[in-house]
Amino acid sequence: MLSRLSPLTRVLGVTVSAALAVGGWLVHNSGAQAQPLPLSGSVSASSTSAWPWELPWPSKGQAAVQVAGEADSLSVYGEQRPVPIASVTKVMTALVILRDHPLSRHAAGPSIRVDRQAANESGNRDESTVPLTWGQGLTERQLLELMLIPSGNNAARLLARWDAGSERAFVLKMNATAAKLGMKSTTYTGASGYEPTTVSTAVDQLKLARQAMKHPVLRDIVATAKTTVPGVAGEIVNSNKLLGLPGVVGLKTGTSTAAGGALLWAARPLTGSRDRLILGVVLRQGDPDGTLEERKQAAFVASRRLIMAAQRYLSRPRTPTS
């Protein structure tokens, strides 16, 4: 059942039509703004903001948007029931790794030896992996980059084993961290998101995003469009094609047959206070019968519209209140 939208929402009047050119790919849409649908009664927000706003929500799935540190700005769309989140999972993996093994802003961290399992998984064709060689030494930061930028599942699982001895033990840490963050509708069953049993909601993922973007190292990595890692051939390109848009500074893509297209994103206003951070997430995007690439691009399109709308609103002069 779909439930009522937050009372924060109002008409913003933002539509996107014709072609959307993002990072070299082109997607066409009808330009019609999605109509807000009711939200689950389990999610609500009191309206005390001086700037209520409505967003161009996607036509399906679930989504949430909030300005970090401004509780009254939370707006939510769709039934908030747990659904697979694919590689968006890796944000929690990174957060736990950096909590257990802190890095200063520009530190490389300890060297980690690539084990046989991670090397063998490099050849898996049914998932996103990065080329790793058995016995190869990579730093903590390099493995975090390989996990978050091109979304290497084998890098995520290697980090989990390095941290906790086994992926299973690491997953216990992930779920304990989720509980501390109040992510009551989230269950992690793996470090990479490959398992469809890892589920969450848009509102829960916003809670994670707020915490993740407080960490300088994680924040730097998810904002990196391209990089190189010694020992790994070629240029490493971020799977988040929205990083080429003005103000976009992260966060993480996720696509699978079970999850559809998912994107956890972060952006800055284009004018005014650049210290403000807009956070958002879209889940279950795209046609279930479409290809994975089509579903991924549906998440990009939905997120781009939300980002543009939020940036436009936050760029408007604020009216003083008495």
Phi, psi and omega in degrees: 000135176272146187240185189278140180291149177307140179295356176292335192284140177216176182284128177253336175071042179245125174231156177235125183231178182058225186262144173252114179258114183227115174055033176096354176249155186235126181232134179256145175216171187283344181083359180279136180280132179294140179277137180298140176248158180299154180246161179297142180292349178284351180236123179209162177211137179279142184265100175238007183282147176277356182225067176296147186210151174247144183247154177281081185296154174294164183276354181207175178074208178221157183204161176205147180219141178203147170274122184305133179083359180238087187303325183286356180270358182296124174232140189226145180226138174089163179292123184272073175247149182298131178224158177301143184239001176052223189285356169303335176310327188294343176294318177293320178303314180296319181298317180292317178301314182288335174289317182282332182225075186299144174237140170286169192309317186244014181282149178272330181085180183292158176278138181238130182274130178290122180274174183299322182297313181297323179293315179297323181291346178301334182269002180294124184267348183262014179207168180276117179227171175237151182286112178236146182246133180304128181091349179297141177256124177230147180282164177304315181295319179299319179290325175297320177296317180293333178280317189268329185277300177268000176069052180283112179296320181292329175293321179297314182290326176296315177300321180297315180293321178298320183286313192242359180092330177206155178295323180300316179294323179294321180300325177299321177293320179299314181290326177294321178294318177301318179297319180294330179275000180079023180273076190286344182251023184243136174225123176259135177237001178197166183274343187257335186093001181296325182284130178291350179280350171280115187228156178197185177234165178299317181296318178296319181293333174294323177298319178293317181300318179302318181288317183298319184284359172277346185266118186302318183292313179298318180299319179295318184293314184290346177268000183275119182281321181214149176201176173230150177232121180306134181092350177245119187292141173082176179275138180264120185251135181293136178288348179273096183291347181283353180297343177280352181276147179304130174087346184281129185233015179158183022227292184206136176272165173199126180215133174201169178300318182284323186272336191071210178266132179225147177208126171257121187231161178220139182211156176255152172299152181277337176224173179076214184285110179282356178282342179287144183233123178264127180244143179205164177210141171234138180231154175060047181266152177095164178285128179304335179270357181279169177287165178298323179295319178295323180287325175297315181292330175298322177293323177296314181298311181299318181290321180299318179296318179294317180297313180299320181294314181295317179297319180297318180294315183290345178275349181282147176300136180275134181276124179301144178248151181259000000 
